[in-house]
């Protein structure tokens, strides 16, 4: 018998903000100029801001933006980042989880549905949310590690954004015997259109204007945070 799953995007969907914004807040709050054994480059931070503006204007792809953000981890110790991420989730991310989406997750858990996070975010951060909230699977971007135990700033495999999210989710569904027609998918922006359309029950969560227009045109359910 095939299973029903609920696929959840993370940033802007489960989380009412974005992980990068919370990292910025953490750095401001702590006044740190170093992170996981490496200094923070003002040039890199400026590059992120410029790329975010370009992405918002639709001038660069989600994949290009993801590659820029992954570079934040380059040269940083895996052990140091792992130690940091647990407290960061507890103190900065967990308070920003959407109450509405948490109720939806609880509903699916009660129904016995397979819970899946599908996000371009890195596993180092997401695994704490998955463990805390009882998710069964995490489909995300894994970071490459060199032989000395430091992140390279590149992905180890597929960057989980755009259509890659859908391809990876479909592969999991085939592997785990999940019926996509009876399943649910939750996302917040137009980059999630493909993975929303993949499931029989798509839900736009606090959608961007573009996704809201798509959802209204296609008759998809819309919920706020």
Secondary structure, DSSP 8 states (H G I E B T S, - for coil): --B-EEEE-TBTTTBSS-HHHHHHHHHHHHT-SEETTEE--HHHHHHHHHHHHHHHTTSS-HHHHHHHHHGGGTT-BHHHHHHHHHHHIIIIIGGGB-HHHHHHHHHHHHHT-EEEEEEEEEHHHHHHHHHHHT-SEEEEE-EEE-TTSBEEEEESS----THHHHHHHHHHHHHHTB-GGG-EEEE-SGGGHHHHHHSSEEEEES--HHHHHHHHHHT-EEE--
